[in-house]
Amino acid sequence: MVIVRRGASPRRLAAVLRWVRALLPAAVLVVDPGAGPLPGREAQWDGDDEVIVIDADDIASGPLSLAAALLRGAQRNG
């Protein structure tokens, strides 16, 4: 499961979701409507290697930035 935290730009979110779908076609995508921190909900995912949380605004330029963010997210949880 990949949880994408929506950023400031709907266009950026759409692009990030396309890239995630291209890189991880079998992933379950969840878009979190809030752009702020989610300490309560994210705490329940700590240590779960099947959930990666990324922030759309942290993806700087394209699919390679997304791949780096996915790797960082996997390392945080693994």
N, C-alpha and C positions, 0 to 999 in steps of 0.2 A: 504494500500500500504506500502510495506517495501522497502526502498531504501538502498542497501548495497554498501558502498563505498569500492571499490577494494583496497586491501592492497598490500604489497610487494610480496606476494607469491600467484601464481595462484592455488596452491594446497590448501592453506588456504581458498581462496575464494570459491573453489568448495565444500569444507567441510562445510563451513558456509551456503552456499546455500542449501545443502542437509538437514542440520539441520533446517533451516527456513522452508523449504517445509514440513518436518516432523511435526514441531510444529504448523505451520500455513498453512494448506493445501489450504485454500481458499484465501490466500493473493496474491496480485499482486506483483511480485518481479521485481525490477528494479536494475540493476547493474550500478553504476556510474563509468565511466572509469577513473576518476581522483582520486588520493590518497590524494590530498591536500585539503585545506579548500575551501568550496563553499559558501562564504558569500552571494553572490547575489542570488543564487538559493535557498539556505536554508531560506533566509529571507522571501520568499513568502510562505513557509510552516509553519511559526511560528503560533502557536495556532491552527493548523489543527490537530484534534485528529485522523484523518484517515491516516496520513502519519508518519511513524517512520523511522528515518535515523540512521543507525548503520555503524560502521567502522569495516571491517573484521579483521583488526589488533588488535582491542580492545577485540576480543573474545579470551580469554586466553586458555581455555582448551577443551571445549566441549559444548554440548547442554545446560548444566546448566549455563555456562557463557553466552551463547546466550540468554537464558531466562532472565538473569539479565540485559543484554544490552537492550533487548526489553522493559523491564520494565522501565529502566532509560530513554529510548527514548520516551516512552509513557508519562512518568511524565514530561519530558521537554516540550512536546507539549500540555499537558493537563492542 
